[in-house]
Amino acid sequence: MTKLYKLYSIFENSREVGVKLSKDVLQQVEELEEGFIKEEILSVLGNE
């Protein structure tokens, strides 16, 4: 399971159980998402 997938799972699970994430947490999620995409996806595409 990739870090990006885990991040999406946390986000989805919190929404399903009714946990509202604060703006600070949502911003952290966006920043992590961007970093994980660069790290996990773009690095693979760059190797092709």
PDB file with SEQRES, HELIX, SHEET and CRYST1 records, atoms N, CA, C and O in Angstrom:
SEQRES   1 A   48  MET THR LYS LEU TYR LYS LEU TYR SER ILE PHE GLU ASN          
SEQRES   2 A   48  SER ARG GLU VAL GLY VAL LYS LEU SER LYS ASP VAL LEU          
SEQRES   3 A   48  GLN GLN VAL GLU GLU LEU GLU GLU GLY PHE ILE LYS GLU          
SEQRES   4 A   48  GLU ILE LEU SER VAL LEU GLY ASN GLU                          
HELIX    1 AA1 LYS A    3  GLU A   16  1                                  14    
HELIX    2 AA2 LYS A   23  PHE A   36  1                                  14    
HELIX    3 AA3 ILE A   37  LEU A   42  3                                   6    
HELIX    4 AA4 SER A   43  GLY A   46  1                                   4    
CRYST1    1.000    1.000    1.000  90.00  90.00  90.00 P 1           1          
ATOM      1  N   MET A   1       0.859  -1.177   0.000  1.00  0.00           N  
ATOM      2  CA  MET A   1       0.000   0.000   0.000  1.00  0.00           C  
ATOM      3  C   MET A   1       0.907   1.243   0.000  1.00  0.00           C  
ATOM      4  O   MET A   1       1.792   1.382   0.844  1.00  0.00           O  
ATOM      5  N   THR A   2       0.669   2.119  -0.947  1.00  0.00           N  
ATOM      6  CA  THR A   2       1.494   3.320  -1.043  1.00  0.00           C  
ATOM      7  C   THR A   2       1.066   4.356  -0.007  1.00  0.00           C  
ATOM      8  O   THR A   2      -0.028   4.288   0.552  1.00  0.00           O  
ATOM      9  N   LYS A   3       1.946   5.301   0.228  1.00  0.00           N  
ATOM     10  CA  LYS A   3       1.637   6.378   1.165  1.00  0.00           C  
ATOM     11  C   LYS A   3       0.437   7.185   0.672  1.00  0.00           C  
ATOM     12  O   LYS A   3      -0.411   7.591   1.466  1.00  0.00           O  
ATOM     13  N   LEU A   4       0.370   7.415  -0.629  1.00  0.00           N  
ATOM     14  CA  LEU A   4      -0.744   8.177  -1.191  1.00  0.00           C  
ATOM     15  C   LEU A   4      -2.064   7.446  -0.964  1.00  0.00           C  
ATOM     16  O   LEU A   4      -3.065   8.065  -0.600  1.00  0.00           O  
ATOM     17  N   TYR A   5      -2.067   6.149  -1.174  1.00  0.00           N  
ATOM     18  CA  TYR A   5      -3.274   5.352  -0.944  1.00  0.00           C  
ATOM     19  C   TYR A   5      -3.687   5.405   0.526  1.00  0.00           C  
ATOM     20  O   TYR A   5      -4.871   5.522   0.839  1.00  0.00           O  
ATOM     21  N   LYS A   6      -2.707   5.316   1.423  1.00  0.00           N  
ATOM     22  CA  LYS A   6      -3.001   5.389   2.855  1.00  0.00           C  
ATOM     23  C   LYS A   6      -3.604   6.743   3.212  1.00  0.00           C  
ATOM     24  O   LYS A   6      -4.543   6.830   4.003  1.00  0.00           O  
ATOM     25  N   LEU A   7      -3.051   7.798   2.617  1.00  0.00           N  
ATOM     26  CA  LEU A   7      -3.570   9.141   2.869  1.00  0.00           C  
ATOM     27  C   LEU A   7      -5.024   9.247   2.412  1.00  0.00           C  
ATOM     28  O   LEU A   7      -5.867   9.774   3.137  1.00  0.00           O  
ATOM     29  N   TYR A   8      -5.312   8.753   1.225  1.00  0.00           N  
ATOM     30  CA  TYR A   8      -6.686   8.780   0.718  1.00  0.00           C  
ATOM     31  C   TYR A   8      -7.610   7.944   1.603  1.00  0.00           C  
ATOM     32  O   TYR A   8      -8.761   8.320   1.822  1.00  0.00           O  
ATOM     33  N   SER A   9      -7.118   6.821   2.110  1.00  0.00           N  
ATOM     34  CA  SER A   9      -7.924   5.965   2.986  1.00  0.00           C  
ATOM     35  C   SER A   9      -8.280   6.696   4.274  1.00  0.00           C  
ATOM     36  O   SER A   9      -9.421   6.629   4.731  1.00  0.00           O  
ATOM     37  N   ILE A  10      -7.318   7.389   4.857  1.00  0.00           N  
ATOM     38  CA  ILE A  10      -7.582   8.153   6.082  1.00  0.00           C  
ATOM     39  C   ILE A  10      -8.657   9.192   5.819  1.00  0.00           C  
ATOM     40  O   ILE A  10      -9.597   9.333   6.600  1.00  0.00           O  
ATOM     41  N   PHE A  11      -8.518   9.915   4.723  1.00  0.00           N  
ATOM     42  CA  PHE A  11      -9.459  10.965   4.356  1.00  0.00           C  
ATOM     43  C   PHE A  11     -10.860  10.382   4.147  1.00  0.00           C  
ATOM     44  O   PHE A  11     -11.842  10.908   4.670  1.00  0.00           O  
ATOM     45  N   GLU A  12     -10.942   9.314   3.392  1.00  0.00           N  
ATOM     46  CA  GLU A  12     -12.232   8.682   3.093  1.00  0.00           C  
ATOM     47  C   GLU A  12     -12.863   8.086   4.353  1.00  0.00           C  
ATOM     48  O   GLU A  12     -14.061   8.253   4.584  1.00  0.00           O  
ATOM     49  N   ASN A  13     -12.072   7.399   5.158  1.00  0.00           N  
ATOM     50  CA  ASN A  13     -12.605   6.788   6.382  1.00  0.00           C  
ATOM     51  C   ASN A  13     -13.130   7.832   7.353  1.00  0.00           C  
ATOM     52  O   ASN A  13     -14.174   7.633   7.973  1.00  0.00           O  
ATOM     53  N   SER A  14     -12.418   8.943   7.491  1.00  0.00           N  
ATOM     54  CA  SER A  14     -12.884   9.986   8.403  1.00  0.00           C  
ATOM     55  C   SER A  14     -14.214  10.564   7.917  1.00  0.00           C  
ATOM     56  O   SER A  14     -15.097  10.865   8.720  1.00  0.00           O  
ATOM     57  N   ARG A  15     -14.347  10.715   6.619  1.00  0.00           N  
ATOM     58  CA  ARG A  15     -15.602  11.242   6.066  1.00  0.00           C  
ATOM     59  C   ARG A  15     -16.744  10.251   6.282  1.00  0.00           C  
ATOM     60  O   ARG A  15     -17.856  10.652   6.623  1.00  0.00           O  
ATOM     61  N   GLU A  16     -16.476   8.966   6.085  1.00  0.00           N  
ATOM     62  CA  GLU A  16     -17.512   7.941   6.234  1.00  0.00           C  
ATOM     63  C   GLU A  16     -18.055   7.856   7.658  1.00  0.00           C  
ATOM     64  O   GLU A  16     -19.237   7.575   7.857  1.00  0.00           O  
ATOM     65  N   VAL A  17     -17.201   8.098   8.642  1.00  0.00           N  
ATOM     66  CA  VAL A  17     -17.666   8.003  10.029  1.00  0.00           C  
ATOM     67  C   VAL A  17     -18.114   9.350  10.587  1.00  0.00           C  
ATOM     68  O   VAL A  17     -18.500   9.448  11.752  1.00  0.00           O  
ATOM     69  N   GLY A  18     -18.060  10.380   9.757  1.00  0.00           N  
ATOM     70  CA  GLY A  18     -18.573  11.679  10.161  1.00  0.00           C  
ATOM     71  C   GLY A  18     -17.589  12.587  10.869  1.00  0.00           C  
ATOM     72  O   GLY A  18     -17.992  13.547  11.526  1.00  0.00           O  
ATOM     73  N   VAL A  19     -16.310  12.297  10.746  1.00  0.00           N  
ATOM     74  CA  VAL A  19     -15.296  13.157  11.348  1.00  0.00           C  
ATOM     75  C   VAL A  19     -14.995  14.305  10.384  1.00  0.00           C  
ATOM     76  O   VAL A  19     -14.608  14.083   9.237  1.00  0.00           O  
ATOM     77  N   LYS A  20     -15.180  15.530  10.868  1.00  0.00           N  
ATOM     78  CA  LYS A  20     -14.869  16.693  10.044  1.00  0.00           C  
ATOM     79  C   LYS A  20     -13.433  17.100  10.310  1.00  0.00           C  
ATOM     80  O   LYS A  20     -13.034  17.308  11.456  1.00  0.00           O  
ATOM     81  N   LEU A  21     -12.668  17.209   9.246  1.00  0.00           N  
ATOM     82  CA  LEU A  21     -11.268  17.595   9.366  1.00  0.00           C  
ATOM     83  C   LEU A  21     -11.148  19.111   9.304  1.00  0.00           C  
ATOM     84  O   LEU A  21     -11.809  19.765   8.498  1.00  0.00           O  
ATOM     85  N   SER A  22     -10.305  19.656  10.156  1.00  0.00           N  
ATOM     86  CA  SER A  22     -10.127  21.108  10.199  1.00  0.00           C  
ATOM     87  C   SER A  22      -9.401  21.598   8.940  1.00  0.00           C  
ATOM     88  O   SER A  22      -8.814  20.813   8.195  1.00  0.00           O  
ATOM     89  N   LYS A  23      -9.457  22.902   8.727  1.00  0.00           N  
ATOM     90  CA  LYS A  23      -8.784  23.489   7.567  1.00  0.00           C  
ATOM     91  C   LYS A  23      -7.287  23.214   7.615  1.00  0.00           C  
ATOM     92  O   LYS A  23      -6.664  22.972   6.580  1.00  0.00           O  
ATOM     93  N   ASP A  24      -6.710  23.250   8.807  1.00  0.00           N  
ATOM     94  CA  ASP A  24      -5.280  22.968   8.952  1.00  0.00           C  
ATOM     95  C   ASP A  24      -4.953  21.539   8.513  1.00  0.00           C  
ATOM     96  O   ASP A  24      -3.970  21.301   7.812  1.00  0.00           O  
ATOM     97  N   VAL A  25      -5.783  20.608   8.933  1.00  0.00           N  
ATOM     98  CA  VAL A  25      -5.558  19.211   8.566  1.00  0.00           C  
ATOM     99  C   VAL A  25      -5.745  19.027   7.067  1.00  0.00           C  
ATOM    100  O   VAL A  25      -4.957  18.329   6.429  1.00  0.00           O  
ATOM    101  N   LEU A  26      -6.769  19.639   6.499  1.00  0.00           N  
ATOM    102  CA  LEU A  26      -6.996  19.529   5.063  1.00  0.00           C  
ATOM    103  C   LEU A  26      -5.823  20.108   4.274  1.00  0.00           C  
ATOM    104  O   LEU A  26      -5.456  19.570   3.229  1.00  0.00           O  
ATOM    105  N   GLN A  27      -5.239  21.187   4.759  1.00  0.00           N  
ATOM    106  CA  GLN A  27      -4.078  21.772   4.087  1.00  0.00           C  
ATOM    107  C   GLN A  27      -2.885  20.815   4.177  1.00  0.00           C  
ATOM    108  O   GLN A  27      -2.141  20.648   3.211  1.00  0.00           O  
ATOM    109  N   GLN A  28      -2.712  20.196   5.336  1.00  0.00           N  
ATOM    110  CA  GLN A  28      -1.634  19.216   5.475  1.00  0.00           C  
ATOM    111  C   GLN A  28      -1.838  18.048   4.529  1.00  0.00           C  
ATOM    112  O   GLN A  28      -0.883  17.553   3.929  1.00  0.00           O  
ATOM    113  N   VAL A  29      -3.091  17.604   4.394  1.00  0.00           N  
ATOM    114  CA  VAL A  29      -3.414  16.506   3.489  1.00  0.00           C  
ATOM    115  C   VAL A  29      -3.049  16.894   2.061  1.00  0.00           C  
ATOM    116  O   VAL A  29      -2.449  16.099   1.337  1.00  0.00           O  
ATOM    117  N   GLU A  30      -3.401  18.101   1.653  1.00  0.00           N  
ATOM    118  CA  GLU A  30      -3.082  18.568   0.295  1.00  0.00           C  
ATOM    119  C   GLU A  30      -1.576  18.623   0.067  1.00  0.00           C  
ATOM    120  O   GLU A  30      -1.089  18.230  -0.993  1.00  0.00           O  
ATOM    121  N   GLU A  31      -0.846  19.108   1.056  1.00  0.00           N  
ATOM    122  CA  GLU A  31       0.611  19.197   0.935  1.00  0.00           C  
ATOM    123  C   GLU A  31       1.242  17.807   0.859  1.00  0.00           C  
ATOM    124  O   GLU A  31       2.144  17.571   0.056  1.00  0.00           O  
ATOM    125  N   LEU A  32       0.762  16.894   1.697  1.00  0.00           N  
ATOM    126  CA  LEU A  32       1.264  15.524   1.661  1.00  0.00           C  
ATOM    127  C   LEU A  32       0.927  14.857   0.331  1.00  0.00           C  
ATOM    128  O   LEU A  32       1.756  14.156  -0.249  1.00  0.00           O  
ATOM    129  N   GLU A  33      -0.294  15.082  -0.143  1.00  0.00           N  
ATOM    130  CA  GLU A  33      -0.720  14.513  -1.408  1.00  0.00           C  
ATOM    131  C   GLU A  33       0.212  14.959  -2.533  1.00  0.00           C  
ATOM    132  O   GLU A  33       0.662  14.144  -3.337  1.00  0.00           O  
ATOM    133  N   GLU A  34       0.491  16.242  -2.580  1.00  0.00           N  
ATOM    134  CA  GLU A  34       1.381  16.773  -3.610  1.00  0.00           C  
ATOM    135  C   GLU A  34       2.770  16.140  -3.512  1.00  0.00           C  
ATOM    136  O   GLU A  34       3.356  15.747  -4.521  1.00  0.00           O  
ATOM    137  N   GLY A  35       3.285  16.048  -2.294  1.00  0.00           N  
ATOM    138  CA  GLY A  35       4.599  15.438  -2.099  1.00  0.00           C  
ATOM    139  C   GLY A  35       4.630  13.976  -2.498  1.00  0.00           C  
ATOM    140  O   GLY A  35       5.579  13.522  -3.139  1.00  0.00           O  
ATOM    141  N   PHE A  36       3.596  13.237  -2.123  1.00  0.00           N  
ATOM    142  CA  PHE A  36       3.528  11.815  -2.466  1.00  0.00           C  
ATOM    143  C   PHE A  36       3.401  11.616  -3.968  1.00  0.00           C  
ATOM    144  O   PHE A  36       4.001  10.695  -4.522  1.00  0.00           O  
ATOM    145  N   ILE A  37       2.631  12.464  -4.631  1.00  0.00           N  
ATOM    146  CA  ILE A  37       2.491  12.356  -6.082  1.00  0.00           C  
ATOM    147  C   ILE A  37       3.843  12.579  -6.744  1.00  0.00           C  
ATOM    148  O   ILE A  37       4.230  11.836  -7.647  1.00  0.00           O  
ATOM    149  N   LYS A  38       4.555  13.598  -6.296  1.00  0.00           N  
ATOM    150  CA  LYS A  38       5.892  13.857  -6.855  1.00  0.00           C  
ATOM    151  C   LYS A  38       6.821  12.684  -6.586  1.00  0.00           C  
ATOM    152  O   LYS A  38       7.570  12.260  -7.466  1.00  0.00           O  
ATOM    153  N   GLU A  39       6.769  12.170  -5.377  1.00  0.00           N  
ATOM    154  CA  GLU A  39       7.672  11.106  -4.949  1.00  0.00           C  
ATOM    155  C   GLU A  39       7.349   9.761  -5.594  1.00  0.00           C  
ATOM    156  O   GLU A  39       8.245   9.080  -6.093  1.00  0.00           O  
ATOM    157  N   GLU A  40       6.078   9.378  -5.585  1.00  0.00           N  
ATOM    158  CA  GLU A  40       5.693   8.038  -5.991  1.00  0.00           C  
ATOM    159  C   GLU A  40       5.312   7.920  -7.457  1.00  0.00           C  
ATOM    160  O   GLU A  40       5.552   6.880  -8.071  1.00  0.00           O  
ATOM    161  N   ILE A  41       4.736   8.943  -8.020  1.00  0.00           N  
ATOM    162  CA  ILE A  41       4.218   8.832  -9.386  1.00  0.00           C  
ATOM    163  C   ILE A  41       5.144   9.491 -10.385  1.00  0.00           C  
ATOM    164  O   ILE A  41       5.555   8.863 -11.361  1.00  0.00           O  
ATOM    165  N   LEU A  42       5.477  10.745 -10.154  1.00  0.00           N  
ATOM    166  CA  LEU A  42       6.302  11.454 -11.120  1.00  0.00           C  
ATOM    167  C   LEU A  42       7.709  10.879 -11.208  1.00  0.00           C  
ATOM    168  O   LEU A  42       8.323  10.904 -12.275  1.00  0.00           O  
ATOM    169  N   SER A  43       8.226  10.362 -10.095  1.00  0.00           N  
ATOM    170  CA  SER A  43       9.555   9.756 -10.140  1.00  0.00           C  
ATOM    171  C   SER A  43       9.553   8.507 -11.016  1.00  0.00           C  
ATOM    172  O   SER A  43      10.529   8.238 -11.716  1.00  0.00           O  
ATOM    173  N   VAL A  44       8.473   7.750 -10.979  1.00  0.00           N  
ATOM    174  CA  VAL A  44       8.347   6.560 -11.823  1.00  0.00           C  
ATOM    175  C   VAL A  44       8.223   6.967 -13.288  1.00  0.00           C  
ATOM    176  O   VAL A  44       8.850   6.362 -14.159  1.00  0.00           O  
ATOM    177  N   LEU A  45       7.425   7.979 -13.557  1.00  0.00           N  
ATOM    178  CA  LEU A  45       7.252   8.449 -14.926  1.00  0.00           C  
ATOM    179  C   LEU A  45       8.546   9.025 -15.489  1.00  0.00           C  
ATOM    180  O   LEU A  45       8.811   8.921 -16.686  1.00  0.00           O  
ATOM    181  N   GLY A  46       9.344   9.628 -14.624  1.00  0.00           N  
ATOM    182  CA  GLY A  46      10.613  10.192 -15.055  1.00  0.00           C  
ATOM    183  C   GLY A  46      11.633   9.131 -15.431  1.00  0.00           C  
ATOM    184  O   GLY A  46      12.583   9.410 -16.162  1.00  0.00           O  
ATOM    185  N   ASN A  47      11.441   7.923 -14.937  1.00  0.00           N  
ATOM    186  CA  ASN A  47      12.369   6.826 -15.230  1.00  0.00           C  
ATOM    187  C   ASN A  47      12.045   6.118 -16.525  1.00  0.00           C  
ATOM    188  O   ASN A  47      12.796   5.241 -16.950  1.00  0.00           O  
ATOM    189  N   GLU A  48      10.947   6.475 -17.162  1.00  0.00           N  
ATOM    190  CA  GLU A  48      10.554   5.792 -18.405  1.00  0.00           C  
ATOM    191  C   GLU A  48      11.257   6.375 -19.587  1.00  0.00           C  
ATOM    192  O   GLU A  48      11.049   5.925 -20.714  1.00  0.00           O  
TER     193      GLU A  48                                                      
END                                                                             
